[in-house]
Amino acid sequence: MRINFDFTDLEAFLAVLETGSFHLASAHLGLSQSSVTRRIRKLEVALDTPLFNRTTRDVRPTLAAKRLKVRAEHILGETRETARALRDESSAYAHQLSQSLTIATVPTVIAGLLAPALKCLQQEFPSARYRVLDIGANEVAEAVAEGEADIGICPVPAFEPTTTFEFIFDDPLVIALLPEHRLASRPNVSWADVSEENLILPRRGTGNRMLIDDALARTGVPLVWTIEVGRTTTALDCVCAGLGIAPLPKSAIIAQERAPFLVKPVAAPAIARPIGLLKRKGYRDGVLSRRFSEAIRASAAPDFALDADA
């Protein structure tokens, strides 16, 4: 059976039933009397039965109208409740979206930079949610440029016309080695010193490896790797196993206070990668993303200076 009436027809019907007048019903609904009359007529045609007996003096409901009253009230009541629930859910979802942040970041800064910043924000925004994409520097830039991430934390990327980079700190490369290593007693080491050791280097194509290769190509210091790895955590595991020494970003090991290895500054030349916040041009910071940026700056300030006591 096809239904040829709608909710507005039922509203008109109930208004006439309650007021006992087409004129009063039209005033109640803010419609013309002829519009109310058309809606009642449409309902009567659809149900194939008269709903009101009309005289010049009054309007009386038929038996069909009395039977329809309960059903019409139920239908409209359910419809209003459904609409209200959907609006509430939509508002709640919109609020959730405003209180969520997708962060693309290179893994090396998570422990020392990202985690402390998020810990601070959890106190201020206890219901906020954070989606963390721990990916390579190039992927961070792509995620931000394509809108997959709201904000990125990475070394300065290749020029991308749709993003902006805010410098936060210089992240120096340091040498991780065991306490019993022959270089452990030195306050710092040079690249010439480490070139004769079993080296655990980042694999070719990674940002850290390119940073090392570019800097040393200008000095003529040759580096021959013994082990080549893709992740900093793998390099640290190899160092702890006594397989060699590893040049790593300071940010990657600053949170490893109880680790069984030592960290030595490396010079001649000193190498550092600029770390910053990456955003899309035109991106409008919400309260959460603005406070996140402030927390990242605060986390970086005391710990990531390029100094001789690293």
TAMO-V773363 format. One record per pair of residues at least 24 apart in sequence whose ideal C-beta (glycine too) atoms are under 8 Angstrom apart, sorted by the first residue. I is the first residue (numbers start at 0). GAP is how many residues later the second one is. D is the distance in Angstrom with one decimal. If there is no record, write none. Layout:
i = (I/I)
gap = (GAP/GAP)
d = (D/D)
This chain:
i = (2/3/3/3/4/4/4/4/6/6/6/7/8/8/8/8/8/9/9/9/9/10/11/11/11/11/12/12/12/12/12/12/12/13/13/13/13/15/15/15/16/16/16/19/19/20/21/95/97/97/98/98/98/98/98/99/99/99/99/99/100/100/100/100/100/100/100/100/100/101/101/101/101/101/101/101/102/102/102/102/102/102/102/102/102/102/103/103/103/103/103/103/103/103/103/103/103/103/103/104/104/104/104/104/104/104/104/105/105/105/105/105/105/105/105/105/106/106/106/106/106/106/107/107/107/107/107/107/107/108/108/108/108/108/108/109/110/110/110/110/111/111/111/111/111/111/111/112/112/112/112/112/112/112/112/113/113/113/114/115/115/116/116/116/116/116/117/119/119/119/120/120/120/120/123/124/124/127/135/135/136/137/139/140/143/143/143/144/146/149/149/149/150/150/150/150/150/150/150/151/151/151/152/152/152/152/152/153/153/153/154/154/154/154/154/155/155/155/156/160/161/161/162/162/162/162/163/163/163/163/164/164/164/165/165/165/165/165/166/166/166/167/167/167/167/167/167/168/168/168/168/168/168/169/169/169/169/169/169/170/170/170/170/170/170/170/170/171/171/171/171/171/171/171/171/171/172/172/172/172/172/172/172/172/172/172/172/173/173/173/173/173/173/173/173/173/173/174/174/174/174/174/174/174/174/175/175/175/175/175/175/175/175/175/175/175/176/176/176/176/176/176/177/177/177/177/177/177/178/178/178/180/180/182/182/183/183/185/186/186/186/187/187/187/187/187/188/188/188/188/189/189/189/190/190/190/190/190/190/190/190/191/191/193/193/193/193/194/194/194/194/196/196/197/197/197/197/197/198/198/198/198/198/198/198/198/198/199/199/199/199/199/199/199/199/199/199/199/199/200/200/200/200/200/200/201/201/201/201/201/202/202/202/203/205/206/207/207/207/207/207/210/210/211/211/214/214/217/218/218/235/248/249/249/250/250/253/253/262/263/264/264/264/264/269/271/274/274)
gap = (43/38/41/42/37/38/41/42/68/69/72/31/30/31/33/34/37/33/62/65/66/65/24/27/28/31/26/27/30/38/52/55/59/55/58/59/62/24/36/43/44/48/52/38/39/38/37/33/188/190/26/28/29/30/189/28/29/30/31/188/27/28/29/30/49/50/187/188/191/28/29/31/46/47/48/49/27/28/29/30/46/47/48/49/50/189/29/31/35/36/39/40/44/45/47/48/49/50/174/27/28/29/30/35/47/48/49/28/29/30/31/34/47/48/49/101/27/28/124/125/126/145/63/100/124/140/141/143/144/44/62/140/142/143/166/24/141/143/144/145/139/140/142/143/187/191/192/40/138/162/183/186/187/190/191/39/182/185/140/179/183/175/178/179/181/182/177/175/178/179/167/170/171/174/167/163/166/160/70/71/70/69/138/137/134/135/136/135/133/129/133/139/126/127/128/132/138/141/142/125/126/127/122/123/124/125/143/121/122/124/52/56/118/119/120/117/118/120/121/120/118/119/115/116/117/118/114/115/116/117/111/112/113/110/111/112/113/127/107/108/109/107/108/109/128/129/132/105/106/131/132/135/136/102/103/104/105/134/136/78/79/80/101/102/103/104/133/77/78/93/94/98/99/100/134/138/35/38/39/74/75/76/77/93/98/99/100/73/74/75/76/79/89/90/91/92/136/70/71/72/73/88/89/90/91/59/60/63/69/70/71/72/77/85/86/87/62/68/69/84/85/87/61/62/64/82/83/84/81/82/83/64/81/62/81/78/80/78/77/78/121/76/77/78/79/120/75/76/77/78/76/77/78/25/28/30/32/75/76/77/78/29/76/29/51/53/72/26/27/28/29/47/48/28/29/45/46/47/24/25/26/27/28/45/46/47/48/25/26/27/28/29/35/38/39/43/44/45/46/24/26/27/28/45/46/26/27/28/30/33/25/26/27/24/24/66/24/39/40/41/65/60/62/35/59/54/56/51/49/50/25/24/54/60/24/53/49/50/47/46/42/43/44/45/36/34/25/29)
d = (7.0/7.4/7.4/4.3/5.9/5.0/4.4/7.7/7.5/6.4/6.0/6.4/4.7/7.6/5.6/4.6/7.8/7.3/4.5/6.3/5.8/6.6/5.1/3.9/5.9/7.6/7.5/6.2/5.7/6.5/7.5/7.0/6.0/7.2/5.7/6.8/7.3/6.3/6.6/6.5/5.7/6.4/6.0/6.7/5.7/6.1/6.5/7.3/6.1/7.5/6.5/6.1/4.6/6.9/6.1/6.7/4.5/7.2/7.0/7.7/7.1/7.7/5.4/7.3/5.4/7.0/5.4/5.7/6.0/7.8/4.4/6.9/7.1/4.7/5.0/7.8/6.2/7.0/5.3/6.9/6.3/7.0/5.7/7.3/6.9/7.5/4.3/6.2/7.2/4.3/4.1/6.0/7.2/3.7/7.5/4.4/7.5/7.5/7.8/6.5/7.1/6.1/7.7/6.5/6.7/4.1/6.8/7.7/7.4/6.7/5.4/6.2/6.8/5.0/7.0/7.6/4.6/7.9/7.0/6.8/7.7/8.0/8.0/8.0/5.2/7.8/5.0/5.4/3.8/5.7/7.6/8.0/4.7/7.6/6.4/6.3/7.7/7.6/3.8/7.7/5.1/7.6/4.0/4.6/7.8/6.3/7.5/6.9/6.1/7.8/6.5/5.2/6.0/8.0/7.3/6.5/7.5/8.0/7.6/7.8/4.4/6.5/3.8/4.9/7.4/4.7/7.6/4.8/7.4/7.7/7.5/6.2/6.2/5.7/6.5/6.0/7.4/5.7/7.0/7.1/4.4/7.7/6.5/6.4/4.8/6.6/5.9/6.6/6.7/7.8/7.1/5.8/6.1/6.9/5.6/7.9/6.0/6.8/7.1/7.0/3.5/7.4/6.9/7.6/6.3/7.3/6.7/7.1/7.6/5.9/5.4/7.8/4.3/6.2/6.0/7.7/4.8/6.5/6.6/7.8/6.0/5.6/5.5/6.5/5.7/6.4/7.4/5.5/7.8/5.7/5.1/7.4/5.5/5.0/4.5/7.9/7.6/7.8/5.6/7.9/4.5/5.5/4.7/6.3/6.5/6.1/5.0/7.8/5.7/4.6/7.9/4.3/7.3/4.1/7.3/5.8/7.5/7.6/4.8/4.9/5.8/4.8/5.9/5.0/7.5/4.8/6.2/7.5/5.0/7.1/8.0/6.4/7.0/4.4/4.6/6.3/7.4/7.2/7.0/5.1/6.7/6.1/7.3/6.1/4.5/6.8/7.6/7.3/6.4/7.7/5.0/7.2/4.9/6.3/5.9/6.1/5.3/5.6/7.1/5.7/7.8/7.1/4.6/7.9/5.1/7.4/6.3/4.9/6.6/4.9/7.9/5.5/6.0/5.0/7.4/5.9/6.6/4.2/7.9/6.2/5.7/6.7/6.7/7.4/6.2/6.9/5.5/7.1/7.5/7.5/5.6/6.6/7.7/7.4/6.7/5.6/7.8/6.7/7.7/7.7/7.7/5.8/4.2/6.7/5.8/6.8/5.2/7.6/5.5/7.7/6.9/5.8/4.1/6.0/7.0/4.6/7.3/6.5/8.0/5.9/7.3/5.7/6.7/7.7/6.2/7.1/7.1/5.7/6.1/5.6/7.4/6.4/5.2/4.1/7.5/6.6/3.3/7.0/6.1/6.9/4.9/5.5/7.6/5.9/6.6/7.3/7.6/7.2/6.8/4.6/7.8/6.3/4.8/4.9/6.5/6.6/4.7/6.8/4.0/4.1/7.5/5.6/7.6/7.4/7.1/7.5/6.7/7.5/7.8/7.3/4.9/6.4/5.1/7.4/7.1/7.0/7.9/7.9/7.6/6.5/7.3/6.0/5.5/6.2/6.5/5.6/4.7/7.7/7.4/6.1/7.2/6.5/6.7/5.7/6.9/6.1/5.7/7.3/6.2/7.8/7.9/5.9/7.7/4.7/7.1/5.5/7.5/7.5)
